[in-house]
Amino acid sequence: MAQAGLSESVLKKLFKEALTETLQEQRELLHDVFAEVLEDIALAEAIRKGRQTEQVAREEIFRSLEGNG
């Protein structure tokens, strides 16, 4: 089987160019992916903090939301 005569530096350059082009063309997709990741991190942090706080009854939460608590 014949091997292509591309050096490592040429392959590295081609890969960088392809990656740069892809990132430029798919900027919105990349933005959406990062936004999802950040939302997941924030949700996980909120859950972690919530587990460290005192539990309250559901009715108490709704009273507070309605302005009666």
C-alpha positions in Angstrom: 0.0 0.0 0.0 1.5 3.4 -1.0 1.7 6.1 1.6 1.1 9.7 0.9 4.3 11.8 1.2 2.8 14.5 3.4 5.0 15.5 6.3 3.7 16.0 9.8 4.1 19.8 9.5 2.0 19.8 6.3 -0.7 17.7 7.9 -0.7 19.9 10.9 -1.1 23.0 8.8 -3.9 21.4 6.8 -5.7 20.4 9.9 -5.4 23.9 11.4 -6.8 25.4 8.2 -9.7 23.0 8.1 -10.5 23.5 11.8 -10.4 27.3 11.4 -12.6 27.2 8.4 -15.1 24.9 10.1 -15.2 27.2 13.2 -15.8 30.2 11.1 -18.6 28.6 9.1 -20.3 27.0 12.1 -20.0 30.0 14.5 -23.7 29.9 15.5 -23.6 26.2 16.2 -20.5 26.6 18.3 -22.2 29.5 20.2 -25.2 27.3 20.9 -23.1 24.4 22.1 -21.2 26.7 24.6 -24.5 28.2 25.8 -25.9 24.8 26.5 -22.7 23.8 28.4 -22.8 27.0 30.5 -26.5 26.4 31.3 -25.8 22.8 32.4 -23.0 24.0 34.6 -25.2 26.7 36.2 -28.0 24.2 36.7 -25.6 21.7 38.4 -24.3 24.5 40.7 -27.8 25.5 41.6 -28.7 21.9 42.4 -25.6 21.5 44.5 -26.3 24.7 46.5 -29.9 23.7 46.9 -28.9 20.4 48.5 -27.0 22.3 51.1 -29.9 24.4 52.2 -32.8 23.7 54.6 -35.8 22.1 53.0 -39.2 23.9 53.1 -42.7 22.9 52.4 -44.1 23.4 48.9 -46.9 25.5 50.3 -44.4 27.9 51.9 -42.7 28.4 48.5 -46.0 29.2 46.8 -47.0 31.6 49.6 -43.7 33.5 49.1 -44.2 33.6 45.3 -47.7 35.0 45.8 -46.5 37.6 48.2 -48.3 36.2 51.2 -45.3 35.0 53.1 
